[in-house]
Amino acid sequence: SDSFVRRHLGPGPAEQRQMLEALGFVSLQALVDAAVPASIRLTKPLALPPPLSESDALARLKAIAAQNQVFRSYLGLGYYDCITPPVIQRNILENPGWYTQYTPYQAEISQGRLEGLLNFQTMVRDLTGMEIANASLLDEATAAAEAMHMCFGLKEAERRRVFLVSETCHPQNLAVVRTRAQPLGLKVVVCPHSQFVFDATVVGALVQYPATDGAIHDYGPLAEQARAAGALFVVAADLLSLTLLRPPGEFGADVVVGSAQRFGVPLGYGGPHAAFFATREAFKRLMPGRLVGVSRDARGRPALRLSLQTREQHIRREKATSNICTAQALLANMAAMYAVYHGPDGLKRIAQRVHDLATLLAAGLRRLGYALGPAPFFDTVLVELGPRASAPIIQLAAARRINLRSLHERLIPVALDETTSLDDVAELLQIFNADQPLPFGLSELASALPQAAAFPAPHARQTPFLTHPVFNRYHSETEMLRYLRRLEGRDLSLTTSMIPLGSCTMKLNAAAEMFPVSWPEFSKLHPFAPAAQARGYQQLFRDLEEWLVEITGLAAVSLQPNAGSQGEYAGLLVIRAYHESRGDGRRQVCLIPQSAHGTNPASAVMAGLKVVAVACDKAGNIDLADLRSKAAAYAGELAALMVTYPS
């Protein structure tokens, strides 16, 4: 009775018969025979497991989820446990009036979510101290790479080819920047930021604020050096810390990127969550991603729309600023509503509490005889172990179902978050005391500390933020509920009707598919937790990879890309690497039909390929004669043919 196909997929038998009669066919098979050439049809059934009912699938997922182990993680690295306000969890994350909509391309049926995304842009702009922010990106690492790409685009005519990266950036940021730099011909130089040399070859520089080891540095002089040398200065920043710390826009940053995950979005083993990208007004036509703007409709009433679209891939194609199109709109709305619900004062209280607990932890560690990394810090305390090794301490923590990490053999950074309690601090101190009772009490420690630890100059924030009325009005659950309902009513979702839009975004989010998203066994795992704690996730990955291999007929599948555009880019890099491995690196031409999705040519250019367009007829079909002609013309340089299937 709860067959997924019967409940969700398409029309029932009577409707099918009616449509077939209108089309002049006696059966679905006859329609398929007429519409799909036999040469491209499967000749045998797919070797996939038999389908499960909704209840059976949920039971199976429960068993898989039970293989995950939820430890308390103090790993940091840009990912933090947080408290999702129930009013946001129930009315956005778990509400089909928010999660079933098509991506907000069409402004007329997306006014509610566009207002939420405008709130997101305002939140990011205020906290970073920048002039303009986009409506989210995929993750912090991708945003950092997009910033590098923008630096390259702004300075390409000057033939600058060096991008500097601080060694205290999060490792995933560095990894993605390195991957993205190679096809562009950029050289990534990683070193302490104190050793940055801004000469005429440098296109830009990236630093982490606070650093991955927790330290807060004054980057103002570096930003001045970069500007004097004609380079751009990029800051990967922690959004919550910016409620207390001087915003990067005030010390000279040209671009600020980061993650909004800790603003109420569950960890989810690393995704999905919204990243942000903020920059100067002068650079707005080269920034990636969507941009929500305020306009007026035909009757002169205020209305929201997607602005400056001429820089985007669906219009500019191979000349686009980025291959990013849709970027985590649901999660960006969650993060924005977290800021709306808490307001500026609430966010400052959360940040101050996290910092105060970190200060308390640091005081306790000093009492236990540990040296600490340089101050000031926000939420991450760097413990210097001296002659001790990190492994025994990490193992002792694991025995208490706590995750710690070592930065080096004798350094352990401990990152606190919104969910950390006084009891958690006491337990951490006991772990660092070789699991022995503490020789002091936390109340004794706390009494010697200032009530609300402040940051010294020049690090403390002096400017107000989130002053718009929307961030200062909806602070009770009832007010917030009504606001979210008003926005929901301005959107077209599956709760209202079918959604007559095509392209590649998922259309069906069945309730049974969404239930597991909120289960703590899936939602509370840190992405850098040991693999042994994520055996359920590993099984999901293996199963999905095996099924996709069978469906695609290919030899292997990567689940690494977290968007279709990123999958295109990864595939093109594989093709490029294949040619280079055979000593055939001259092959750099990619044939792409004119009817292809705009991300295709944009991705090809990002992968270092030259796009040659193939003509299409009025129906969008590839002109085979033109394809043959161009394949022959570029035979010695041809790297790939990229098509959309079906077109």
QUIZI-V45808 format. One record per pair of residues at least 12 apart in sequence whose ideal C-beta (glycine too) atoms are under 8 Angstrom apart, sorted by the first residue. I is the first residue (numbers start at 0). J is the second residue. If there is no record, write none. Layout:
i:I j:J
i:I j:J
This chain:
i:0 j:52
i:1 j:52
i:1 j:53
i:1 j:54
i:2 j:50
i:2 j:52
i:2 j:53
i:3 j:50
i:3 j:51
i:3 j:52
i:3 j:53
i:3 j:56
i:3 j:509
i:3 j:511
i:4 j:50
i:6 j:53
i:6 j:509
i:7 j:507
i:7 j:509
i:8 j:507
i:15 j:27
i:45 j:549
i:45 j:550
i:46 j:549
i:47 j:546
i:47 j:549
i:47 j:550
i:53 j:509
i:53 j:511
i:56 j:511
i:57 j:511
i:57 j:514
i:57 j:515
i:60 j:515
i:61 j:518
i:63 j:535
i:63 j:538
i:63 j:539
i:64 j:515
i:64 j:518
i:64 j:520
i:64 j:521
i:64 j:535
i:65 j:520
i:65 j:535
i:66 j:534
i:66 j:535
i:66 j:538
i:67 j:520
i:67 j:521
i:67 j:524
i:67 j:532
i:67 j:533
i:67 j:534
i:67 j:535
i:67 j:536
i:68 j:400
i:68 j:531
i:68 j:532
i:68 j:533
i:69 j:519
i:69 j:520
i:69 j:523
i:69 j:524
i:69 j:532
i:70 j:397
i:70 j:400
i:70 j:401
i:70 j:402
i:70 j:525
i:70 j:528
i:70 j:532
i:71 j:400
i:71 j:401
i:71 j:402
i:71 j:423
i:72 j:266
i:72 j:401
i:72 j:402
i:72 j:525
i:72 j:527
i:72 j:528
i:73 j:401
i:73 j:402
i:73 j:403
i:73 j:413
i:73 j:414
i:73 j:415
i:73 j:427
i:74 j:402
i:74 j:403
i:74 j:404
i:74 j:414
i:74 j:525
i:74 j:527
i:74 j:528
i:75 j:211
i:75 j:213
i:75 j:378
i:75 j:379
i:75 j:404
i:75 j:412
i:75 j:414
i:76 j:169
i:76 j:170
i:76 j:171
i:76 j:211
i:76 j:404
i:76 j:414
i:76 j:527
i:77 j:139
i:77 j:169
i:77 j:171
i:77 j:172
i:77 j:237
i:77 j:257
i:77 j:258
i:77 j:260
i:78 j:258
i:78 j:260
i:78 j:261
i:78 j:266
i:78 j:269
i:78 j:525
i:78 j:526
i:78 j:527
i:79 j:260
i:79 j:261
i:79 j:266
i:79 j:378
i:79 j:414
i:79 j:416
i:79 j:417
i:80 j:266
i:80 j:416
i:80 j:417
i:80 j:418
i:80 j:523
i:80 j:525
i:81 j:260
i:81 j:261
i:81 j:262
i:81 j:263
i:81 j:264
i:81 j:265
i:81 j:416
i:81 j:417
i:81 j:418
i:82 j:263
i:82 j:417
i:82 j:418
i:83 j:263
i:83 j:264
i:83 j:265
i:83 j:333
i:83 j:337
i:84 j:263
i:84 j:337
i:84 j:340
i:84 j:479
i:85 j:476
i:86 j:340
i:86 j:476
i:86 j:479
i:86 j:480
i:86 j:483
i:87 j:263
i:87 j:333
i:87 j:336
i:87 j:337
i:87 j:340
i:87 j:479
i:87 j:483
i:88 j:517
i:90 j:479
i:90 j:480
i:90 j:483
i:90 j:484
i:90 j:487
i:91 j:329
i:91 j:332
i:91 j:333
i:91 j:336
i:91 j:483
i:92 j:329
i:92 j:333
i:92 j:516
i:92 j:517
i:93 j:513
i:93 j:517
i:94 j:487
i:95 j:492
i:95 j:493
i:95 j:494
i:95 j:508
i:95 j:510
i:95 j:513
i:96 j:487
i:96 j:490
i:96 j:492
i:96 j:494
i:97 j:112
i:97 j:329
i:97 j:332
i:97 j:483
i:97 j:487
i:97 j:490
i:97 j:492
i:98 j:329
i:98 j:508
i:98 j:513
i:99 j:492
i:99 j:493
i:99 j:494
i:99 j:508
i:100 j:112
i:100 j:490
i:100 j:491
i:100 j:492
i:100 j:493
i:100 j:498
i:101 j:491
i:101 j:498
i:101 j:500
i:101 j:504
i:101 j:506
i:102 j:324
i:102 j:325
i:102 j:328
i:102 j:504
i:103 j:116
i:103 j:289
i:103 j:305
i:103 j:328
i:104 j:305
i:104 j:325
i:104 j:500
i:105 j:500
i:106 j:302
i:106 j:303
i:106 j:304
i:106 j:305
i:108 j:490
i:108 j:491
i:109 j:489
i:109 j:490
i:109 j:491
i:110 j:302
i:110 j:303
i:110 j:486
i:110 j:489
i:110 j:490
i:111 j:485
i:111 j:486
i:111 j:487
i:111 j:488
i:111 j:489
i:111 j:490
i:112 j:328
i:112 j:332
i:112 j:486
i:112 j:490
i:113 j:291
i:113 j:303
i:113 j:304
i:113 j:305
i:114 j:303
i:114 j:486
i:114 j:489
i:115 j:331
i:115 j:332
i:115 j:335
i:115 j:336
i:115 j:486
i:116 j:134
i:116 j:135
i:116 j:289
i:116 j:291
i:116 j:328
i:116 j:331
i:116 j:332
i:116 j:335
i:117 j:134
i:117 j:291
i:117 j:293
i:117 j:303
i:118 j:335
i:118 j:336
i:118 j:338
i:118 j:339
i:118 j:469
i:118 j:470
i:119 j:132
i:119 j:134
i:119 j:135
i:119 j:259
i:119 j:273
i:119 j:275
i:119 j:331
i:119 j:332
i:119 j:334
i:119 j:335
i:120 j:132
i:120 j:133
i:120 j:134
i:120 j:290
i:120 j:291
i:121 j:465
i:121 j:467
i:121 j:469
i:121 j:470
i:122 j:334
i:122 j:335
i:122 j:338
i:122 j:465
i:122 j:470
i:123 j:238
i:123 j:259
i:123 j:275
i:123 j:277
i:124 j:277
i:125 j:464
i:125 j:465
i:125 j:466
i:126 j:238
i:126 j:241
i:126 j:242
i:126 j:246
i:126 j:464
i:126 j:465
i:127 j:236
i:127 j:241
i:127 j:246
i:127 j:247
i:127 j:248
i:127 j:252
i:127 j:255
i:127 j:275
i:127 j:277
i:128 j:241
i:128 j:245
i:128 j:246
i:128 j:247
i:128 j:248
i:128 j:249
i:128 j:252
i:128 j:255
i:128 j:462
i:129 j:246
i:129 j:247
i:129 j:248
i:129 j:252
i:129 j:255
i:129 j:277
i:129 j:278
i:129 j:279
i:130 j:248
i:130 j:277
i:130 j:278
i:130 j:279
i:130 j:280
i:131 j:277
i:131 j:278
i:131 j:279
i:131 j:280
i:131 j:283
i:131 j:286
i:131 j:290
i:132 j:275
i:132 j:276
i:132 j:277
i:132 j:278
i:133 j:275
i:133 j:276
i:133 j:277
i:133 j:286
i:133 j:287
i:133 j:288
i:133 j:289
i:133 j:290
i:134 j:288
i:134 j:289
i:134 j:290
i:134 j:291
i:134 j:326
i:134 j:328
i:134 j:331
i:135 j:259
i:135 j:273
i:135 j:274
i:135 j:275
i:135 j:288
i:135 j:289
i:135 j:326
i:135 j:327
i:135 j:328
i:135 j:330
i:135 j:331
i:136 j:256
i:136 j:273
i:136 j:274
i:136 j:275
i:136 j:276
i:136 j:287
i:136 j:288
i:136 j:323
i:136 j:326
i:136 j:327
i:137 j:274
i:137 j:323
i:137 j:326
i:137 j:327
i:137 j:561
i:137 j:562
i:137 j:565
i:138 j:258
i:138 j:270
i:138 j:272
i:138 j:274
i:138 j:561
i:139 j:169
i:139 j:171
i:139 j:172
i:139 j:235
i:139 j:256
i:139 j:257
i:139 j:258
i:139 j:274
i:140 j:169
i:140 j:171
i:140 j:172
i:140 j:174
i:140 j:175
i:140 j:176
i:141 j:175
i:141 j:274
i:141 j:323
i:141 j:565
i:142 j:235
i:142 j:256
i:142 j:257
i:142 j:258
i:142 j:274
i:142 j:275
i:142 j:276
i:143 j:168
i:143 j:172
i:143 j:175
i:143 j:176
i:143 j:205
i:143 j:233
i:143 j:235
i:143 j:256
i:144 j:175
i:144 j:176
i:144 j:178
i:144 j:179
i:144 j:180
i:145 j:256
i:145 j:276
i:145 j:287
i:145 j:288
i:145 j:321
i:145 j:323
i:146 j:203
i:146 j:205
i:146 j:233
i:146 j:254
i:146 j:256
i:146 j:276
i:147 j:162
i:147 j:176
i:147 j:179
i:147 j:180
i:147 j:185
i:147 j:202
i:147 j:203
i:147 j:205
i:147 j:233
i:148 j:179
i:148 j:183
i:148 j:287
i:148 j:320
i:148 j:321
i:148 j:605
i:149 j:231
i:149 j:254
i:149 j:278
i:149 j:282
i:149 j:285
i:149 j:286
i:149 j:287
i:149 j:320
i:150 j:162
i:150 j:202
i:150 j:203
i:150 j:230
i:150 j:231
i:150 j:233
i:150 j:253
i:150 j:254
i:151 j:183
i:151 j:185
i:151 j:202
i:151 j:203
i:152 j:285
i:152 j:320
i:153 j:231
i:153 j:282
i:153 j:285
i:154 j:202
i:154 j:203
i:154 j:229
i:154 j:230
i:154 j:231
i:157 j:199
i:157 j:229
i:159 j:199
i:159 j:200
i:159 j:201
i:159 j:202
i:159 j:229
i:159 j:230
i:160 j:184
i:160 j:185
i:160 j:186
i:160 j:200
i:160 j:202
i:161 j:185
i:161 j:186
i:161 j:188
i:161 j:200
i:161 j:201
i:161 j:202
i:162 j:176
i:162 j:180
i:162 j:185
i:162 j:186
i:162 j:187
i:162 j:188
i:162 j:201
i:162 j:202
i:162 j:203
i:162 j:204
i:162 j:205
i:163 j:188
i:163 j:190
i:163 j:192
i:163 j:195
i:163 j:197
i:163 j:201
i:163 j:203
i:163 j:204
i:163 j:205
i:164 j:176
i:164 j:187
i:164 j:188
i:164 j:189
i:164 j:204
i:164 j:205
i:165 j:189
i:165 j:190
i:165 j:191
i:165 j:192
i:165 j:195
i:165 j:204
i:165 j:205
i:165 j:206
i:165 j:207
i:165 j:210
i:166 j:189
i:166 j:190
i:166 j:191
i:166 j:192
i:167 j:191
i:167 j:192
i:167 j:206
i:167 j:207
i:167 j:210
i:167 j:211
i:167 j:212
i:167 j:214
i:168 j:205
i:168 j:206
i:168 j:207
i:168 j:210
i:168 j:211
i:168 j:235
i:169 j:207
i:169 j:211
i:169 j:235
i:170 j:211
i:172 j:205
i:172 j:207
i:172 j:235
i:173 j:187
i:173 j:189
i:176 j:205
i:178 j:572
i:179 j:605
i:181 j:607
i:182 j:572
i:182 j:575
i:182 j:605
i:182 j:606
i:182 j:607
i:182 j:608
i:183 j:605
i:183 j:607
i:184 j:607
i:185 j:202
i:192 j:204
i:192 j:206
i:192 j:216
i:192 j:218
i:192 j:221
i:195 j:221
i:195 j:224
i:197 j:224
i:197 j:225
i:197 j:227
i:197 j:228
i:197 j:230
i:198 j:228
i:199 j:228
i:199 j:229
i:201 j:225
i:201 j:228
i:201 j:230
i:202 j:230
i:202 j:231
i:203 j:225
i:203 j:230
i:203 j:231
i:203 j:232
i:203 j:233
i:203 j:253
i:204 j:221
i:204 j:225
i:204 j:230
i:204 j:231
i:204 j:232
i:204 j:233
i:205 j:233
i:205 j:234
i:205 j:235
i:206 j:218
i:206 j:221
i:206 j:232
i:206 j:233
i:206 j:234
i:206 j:235
i:207 j:234
i:207 j:235
i:208 j:234
i:208 j:235
i:208 j:236
i:208 j:237
i:208 j:240
i:208 j:244
i:208 j:247
i:209 j:237
i:209 j:240
i:209 j:244
i:209 j:376
i:209 j:377
i:209 j:378
i:209 j:379
i:211 j:406
i:211 j:412
i:212 j:372
i:212 j:379
i:212 j:381
i:212 j:406
i:212 j:410
i:212 j:412
i:213 j:372
i:213 j:376
i:213 j:377
i:213 j:378
i:213 j:379
i:213 j:380
i:213 j:381
i:213 j:412
i:213 j:414
i:214 j:372
i:214 j:373
i:214 j:375
i:214 j:376
i:214 j:381
i:215 j:244
i:215 j:375
i:215 j:376
i:215 j:377
i:215 j:454
i:215 j:458
i:217 j:250
i:217 j:457
i:217 j:458
i:218 j:232
i:218 j:234
i:218 j:247
i:218 j:250
i:218 j:251
i:218 j:252
i:219 j:250
i:219 j:251
i:219 j:457
i:222 j:250
i:222 j:251
i:222 j:252
i:222 j:253
i:223 j:251
i:225 j:251
i:225 j:253
i:226 j:251
i:226 j:253
i:231 j:253
i:231 j:254
i:232 j:251
i:232 j:252
i:232 j:253
i:232 j:254
i:233 j:252
i:233 j:253
i:233 j:254
i:233 j:255
i:233 j:256
i:234 j:247
i:234 j:252
i:234 j:254
i:234 j:255
i:234 j:256
i:235 j:255
i:235 j:256
i:235 j:257
i:236 j:255
i:236 j:256
i:236 j:257
i:237 j:257
i:237 j:261
i:237 j:377
i:237 j:378
i:238 j:257
i:238 j:258
i:238 j:259
i:238 j:261
i:238 j:262
i:238 j:275
i:239 j:261
i:239 j:262
i:239 j:346
i:239 j:349
i:239 j:350
i:239 j:353
i:239 j:378
i:239 j:417
i:240 j:350
i:240 j:377
i:240 j:378
i:241 j:460
i:241 j:464
i:242 j:343
i:242 j:346
i:242 j:347
i:242 j:349
i:242 j:350
i:242 j:460
i:242 j:464
i:243 j:347
i:243 j:350
i:243 j:351
i:243 j:354
i:243 j:377
i:243 j:454
i:243 j:459
i:243 j:460
i:244 j:377
i:244 j:454
i:244 j:458
i:244 j:459
i:244 j:460
i:245 j:457
i:245 j:458
i:245 j:459
i:245 j:460
i:245 j:461
i:246 j:460
i:246 j:462
i:246 j:464
i:248 j:277
i:249 j:462
i:250 j:457
i:253 j:278
i:253 j:279
i:253 j:282
i:254 j:276
i:254 j:277
i:254 j:278
i:254 j:282
i:255 j:275
i:255 j:276
i:255 j:277
i:255 j:278
i:256 j:274
i:256 j:275
i:256 j:276
i:256 j:277
i:257 j:274
i:257 j:275
i:258 j:272
i:258 j:273
i:258 j:274
i:258 j:275
i:259 j:272
i:259 j:273
i:259 j:274
i:259 j:275
i:259 j:330
i:259 j:331
i:259 j:334
i:260 j:272
i:260 j:273
i:260 j:330
i:260 j:334
i:261 j:416
i:261 j:417
i:262 j:333
i:262 j:334
i:262 j:335
i:262 j:337
i:262 j:338
i:263 j:333
i:263 j:334
i:263 j:336
i:263 j:337
i:264 j:330
i:264 j:333
i:264 j:334
i:264 j:337
i:265 j:517
i:265 j:522
i:265 j:523
i:266 j:522
i:266 j:523
i:266 j:524
i:266 j:525
i:266 j:526
i:267 j:516
i:267 j:521
i:267 j:522
i:267 j:524
i:268 j:521
i:268 j:524
i:268 j:525
i:268 j:526
i:268 j:528
i:268 j:533
i:268 j:536
i:269 j:526
i:270 j:526
i:270 j:561
i:271 j:327
i:271 j:330
i:271 j:561
i:272 j:327
i:272 j:330
i:272 j:334
i:273 j:326
i:273 j:327
i:273 j:330
i:273 j:331
i:273 j:333
i:273 j:334
i:274 j:326
i:274 j:327
i:276 j:288
i:283 j:307
i:284 j:307
i:284 j:310
i:284 j:320
i:285 j:310
i:285 j:320
i:286 j:310
i:286 j:320
i:287 j:320
i:287 j:321
i:287 j:323
i:288 j:321
i:288 j:323
i:288 j:326
i:289 j:305
i:289 j:311
i:289 j:324
i:289 j:325
i:289 j:326
i:290 j:305
i:290 j:306
i:290 j:307
i:291 j:303
i:291 j:304
i:291 j:305
i:291 j:306
i:292 j:304
i:292 j:305
i:292 j:306
i:292 j:307
i:294 j:306
i:311 j:324
i:311 j:597
i:312 j:324
i:312 j:564
i:312 j:597
i:312 j:598
i:312 j:600
i:312 j:601
i:313 j:596
i:313 j:597
i:314 j:597
i:315 j:597
i:315 j:601
i:316 j:597
i:316 j:600
i:316 j:601
i:316 j:610
i:317 j:600
i:317 j:601
i:317 j:603
i:317 j:604
i:317 j:610
i:318 j:604
i:319 j:597
i:319 j:600
i:319 j:601
i:319 j:604
i:321 j:601
i:321 j:605
i:322 j:564
i:322 j:565
i:322 j:567
i:322 j:568
i:322 j:598
i:322 j:601
i:322 j:602
i:322 j:605
i:323 j:562
i:323 j:564
i:324 j:564
i:324 j:597
i:324 j:598
i:325 j:504
i:325 j:562
i:326 j:562
i:336 j:479
i:336 j:483
i:338 j:465
i:338 j:470
i:339 j:469
i:339 j:470
i:339 j:473
i:339 j:479
i:339 j:482
i:340 j:473
i:340 j:474
i:340 j:479
i:341 j:474
i:342 j:465
i:342 j:470
i:342 j:471
i:342 j:474
i:343 j:463
i:343 j:464
i:343 j:465
i:343 j:466
i:343 j:470
i:343 j:471
i:345 j:474
i:346 j:465
i:349 j:417
i:350 j:377
i:351 j:451
i:351 j:452
i:352 j:417
i:353 j:377
i:353 j:378
i:353 j:415
i:353 j:416
i:353 j:417
i:353 j:419
i:354 j:377
i:354 j:378
i:354 j:452
i:355 j:448
i:355 j:451
i:355 j:452
i:356 j:415
i:356 j:419
i:356 j:421
i:356 j:424
i:357 j:376
i:357 j:377
i:357 j:378
i:357 j:379
i:357 j:380
i:357 j:415
i:358 j:448
i:358 j:452
i:359 j:421
i:359 j:424
i:359 j:441
i:359 j:444
i:359 j:445
i:359 j:448
i:360 j:380
i:360 j:413
i:360 j:415
i:360 j:424
i:360 j:427
i:360 j:428
i:361 j:376
i:361 j:380
i:362 j:444
i:362 j:447
i:362 j:448
i:363 j:424
i:363 j:428
i:363 j:437
i:363 j:439
i:363 j:441
i:363 j:444
i:364 j:380
i:364 j:382
i:364 j:428
i:364 j:431
i:366 j:438
i:366 j:439
i:366 j:444
i:367 j:428
i:367 j:431
i:367 j:432
i:369 j:382
i:369 j:383
i:369 j:384
i:369 j:385
i:369 j:431
i:370 j:383
i:370 j:385
i:371 j:383
i:372 j:410
i:372 j:412
i:375 j:454
i:375 j:455
i:375 j:458
i:378 j:414
i:378 j:415
i:378 j:416
i:379 j:412
i:379 j:413
i:379 j:414
i:379 j:415
i:380 j:412
i:380 j:413
i:380 j:415
i:381 j:406
i:381 j:410
i:381 j:411
i:381 j:412
i:381 j:413
i:382 j:410
i:382 j:411
i:382 j:412
i:382 j:413
i:382 j:431
i:383 j:409
i:383 j:410
i:384 j:409
i:384 j:410
i:384 j:411
i:385 j:409
i:386 j:409
i:387 j:409
i:388 j:408
i:388 j:409
i:389 j:405
i:389 j:407
i:389 j:408
i:389 j:409
i:389 j:410
i:389 j:411
i:390 j:405
i:392 j:411
i:392 j:430
i:392 j:431
i:393 j:405
i:393 j:411
i:395 j:430
i:395 j:433
i:395 j:434
i:396 j:427
i:396 j:430
i:397 j:529
i:399 j:426
i:399 j:430
i:401 j:426
i:401 j:427
i:401 j:430
i:402 j:525
i:402 j:527
i:402 j:528
i:402 j:529
i:402 j:532
i:403 j:430
i:404 j:527
i:413 j:427
i:421 j:441
i:424 j:441
i:425 j:437
i:425 j:441
i:493 j:507
i:493 j:508
i:502 j:596
i:503 j:563
i:503 j:596
i:520 j:535
i:521 j:535
i:521 j:536
i:524 j:536
i:540 j:558
i:543 j:556
i:543 j:558
i:544 j:556
i:544 j:558
i:557 j:569
i:563 j:598
i:564 j:598
i:564 j:601
i:564 j:602
i:567 j:598
i:567 j:599
i:567 j:602
i:567 j:641
i:568 j:602
i:568 j:605
i:568 j:606
i:571 j:589
i:571 j:602
i:571 j:603
i:571 j:606
i:571 j:608
i:571 j:639
i:571 j:641
i:572 j:606
i:574 j:638
i:574 j:639
i:575 j:587
i:575 j:606
i:575 j:607
i:575 j:608
i:575 j:638
i:578 j:638
i:585 j:635
i:585 j:636
i:586 j:635
i:586 j:636
i:586 j:637
i:586 j:638
i:587 j:607
i:587 j:608
i:587 j:609
i:587 j:636
i:587 j:638
i:588 j:608
i:588 j:609
i:588 j:611
i:588 j:633
i:588 j:636
i:588 j:637
i:588 j:638
i:589 j:603
i:589 j:608
i:589 j:609
i:589 j:610
i:589 j:611
i:589 j:638
i:589 j:639
i:589 j:640
i:589 j:641
i:590 j:611
i:590 j:612
i:590 j:613
i:590 j:626
i:590 j:629
i:590 j:630
i:590 j:633
i:590 j:637
i:590 j:639
i:590 j:640
i:590 j:641
i:591 j:603
i:591 j:610
i:591 j:611
i:591 j:612
i:591 j:613
i:591 j:640
i:591 j:641
i:591 j:642
i:592 j:612
i:592 j:613
i:592 j:614
i:592 j:615
i:592 j:621
i:592 j:642
i:592 j:643
i:592 j:646
i:593 j:612
i:593 j:613
i:593 j:614
i:593 j:615
i:594 j:615
i:594 j:619
i:594 j:620
i:594 j:621
i:594 j:643
i:594 j:646
i:595 j:641
i:595 j:642
i:595 j:643
i:595 j:646
i:596 j:643
i:599 j:641
i:599 j:643
i:600 j:612
i:603 j:639
i:603 j:641
i:608 j:638
i:608 j:639
i:609 j:636
i:611 j:629
i:611 j:633
i:613 j:625
i:613 j:626
i:613 j:629
i:619 j:646
i:620 j:646
i:621 j:642
i:621 j:646
i:626 j:640
